[in-house]
Amino acid sequence: MKIAKDTVVTVHYKLSDAQDNLIEDGREPMVYLHGGYENTLPKIEEELDGKETGYASIIQVEPEDAFGEYDPALVKVEARDRLPEPLEVGMQFEGMPDDAEEGNDALIFTVTDIADDKVVLDGNHPLAGIALRFSLKVAEVRAATEEEIAHGHVHGAHGHQHDDEEDDDEGEAGDQFRTHPIH
């Protein structure tokens, strides 16, 4: 079966920077719904479109086609007492950029430095500003189910599972940061 819109693609991958420094070895394959559902980078979909199981390729994706350029305006310093304890470098929180307008989406901020009573938070994606090199090998292609197409993502092994519980941790008024799990 060829990779086309509404197919589920299983890809083994390795991710490196442009100098071939390994970033992620992809022990678990990437499984995504192909066809513009934003389940993977558009350049990966473009490379794999029309290919079949066994196809292998190495592609380089520039920052503007991956996680964007690094934006120094997304780095902010906050008072330590505004964040929960214990606090460690690498922890991530959901919050709003300083120049956020009504209706803007929250960002994930990563703690990059802690000094006495101040904390440095970076709202850039960890791979922002980096050209990425993907080594790809297609392991499986199958037709997506009607439910996967309706939901816009893969279900089952390495895909998404739906929980019946509602997300109920909206936080108190004035609460600017919430712990947010990152997959």
C-alpha positions in Angstrom: 0.0 0.0 0.0 1.2 3.5 -0.9 1.3 6.3 1.6 -1.5 8.7 0.9 -4.1 10.8 2.6 -5.9 8.8 5.4 -3.3 6.1 5.8 -1.6 5.2 9.0 2.2 5.2 8.6 4.7 3.5 11.0 8.2 5.0 10.6 11.4 4.1 12.3 13.5 7.2 12.6 16.7 8.8 14.0 16.8 12.5 14.6 20.1 14.4 14.5 21.1 18.0 14.0 22.7 19.2 10.8 26.2 18.2 12.1 24.9 14.6 12.7 24.9 14.9 16.5 22.2 12.4 17.6 19.2 14.1 19.3 16.8 11.1 19.5 17.3 7.5 18.4 13.6 6.7 18.0 13.6 3.5 19.9 9.8 3.5 19.5 8.6 4.1 15.9 6.6 7.1 15.0 3.0 6.2 14.0 1.0 9.0 12.4 -2.1 9.7 10.3 -0.9 10.9 6.9 -2.6 13.7 5.0 -2.3 17.1 6.6 -3.6 16.2 10.1 -0.5 17.9 11.7 0.6 14.6 13.3 4.2 15.1 12.0 6.2 17.8 10.3 4.8 18.7 6.8 8.3 18.1 5.2 8.2 14.5 6.5 4.8 14.0 5.0 6.0 15.5 1.8 9.0 13.1 1.6 6.9 10.0 2.4 3.9 10.8 0.2 3.4 8.0 -2.4 6.1 5.8 -0.9 5.7 2.2 0.4 6.8 -0.1 3.2 10.6 -0.4 3.1 11.3 3.1 1.7 14.2 4.7 3.5 15.5 8.3 3.2 17.5 11.0 5.0 16.0 14.5 4.9 17.1 17.8 6.4 14.4 20.1 7.7 15.3 23.8 8.3 14.1 25.6 11.4 11.3 27.5 9.6 9.9 24.1 8.5 10.3 22.5 11.9 10.0 24.3 15.2 10.8 27.8 14.0 13.6 30.2 14.7 14.7 30.8 18.3 12.8 33.8 19.6 14.6 35.6 22.5 11.3 37.4 23.3 9.9 34.1 24.6 12.5 34.0 27.5 11.3 35.5 30.7 12.4 35.9 34.3 9.9 35.3 37.0 9.9 35.5 40.8 10.6 32.0 42.2 7.7 32.2 44.6 5.2 32.3 41.7 6.1 28.7 40.8 5.5 25.5 42.7 8.2 23.8 44.8 10.3 21.7 44.5 11.6 23.5 41.4 14.2 22.0 39.1 15.9 23.0 35.8 14.1 21.1 33.0 10.6 21.3 34.5 7.9 22.5 32.2 4.9 24.7 32.8 2.1 26.1 30.7 1.8 29.8 30.6 1.2 32.9 28.5 3.9 35.0 26.8 4.4 38.5 28.3 2.9 40.1 25.1 -0.1 37.7 24.9 -3.3 39.1 23.4 -6.7 37.8 24.2 -7.4 34.4 22.6 -3.7 33.5 22.1 -2.7 30.0 23.0 -0.6 29.2 26.0 3.0 28.1 25.6 5.0 25.5 27.3 7.8 27.2 29.3 10.9 25.2 30.3 12.9 26.2 33.4 16.4 26.8 32.1 18.0 28.5 35.2 17.2 29.0 38.9 19.1 31.7 40.8 18.1 32.7 44.4 14.6 34.2 44.1 14.4 34.3 40.2 13.7 31.6 37.6 14.4 31.8 33.9 11.6 30.3 31.7 12.0 29.7 28.0 8.9 29.4 25.8 10.8 28.3 22.7 10.6 24.7 21.6 13.8 22.9 22.7 14.6 22.3 19.0 13.8 25.9 17.8 16.5 27.4 15.6 18.0 24.0 14.8 18.2 22.4 11.3 17.1 18.8 11.8 18.2 15.7 10.0 15.7 12.7 10.0 16.7 9.2 9.0 13.4 7.6 8.0 12.4 4.0 7.2 8.8 3.1 6.5 7.9 0.0 8.5 4.2 -0.3 7.8 1.3 1.5 5.9 -2.3 0.7 6.5 -5.7 2.3 5.8 -6.9 4.5 8.7 -10.1 3.6 10.4 -13.2 5.9 10.1 -12.7 6.8 13.8 -9.0 7.7 13.3 -10.0 10.0 10.3 -12.8 11.6 12.3 -10.5 12.2 15.3 -7.6 13.3 13.1 -5.0 11.0 14.8 -4.0 7.3 15.2 -5.6 5.1 17.8 -4.1 2.0 19.4 -0.5 0.9 19.6 1.8 4.0 19.7 -1.2 6.1 18.9 -3.7 8.0 21.1 -6.1 6.6 23.6 -9.3 8.4 24.6 -10.1 8.7 28.3 -13.7 9.3 29.4 -12.5 11.6 32.2 -12.8 15.3 31.6 -9.7 17.5 32.0 -10.6 19.2 35.3 -7.4 21.1 36.4 -8.3 24.5 35.1 -6.5 26.3 38.0 -7.6 29.2 40.1 -8.1 32.7 38.9 -4.8 34.5 38.5 -2.9 31.2 38.3 -0.5 31.8 35.4 1.4 28.5 35.4 0.2 24.9 35.5 2.3 21.8 35.4 1.8 20.3 31.9 3.0 16.8 30.9 5.0 16.7 27.7 4.9 13.6 25.6 
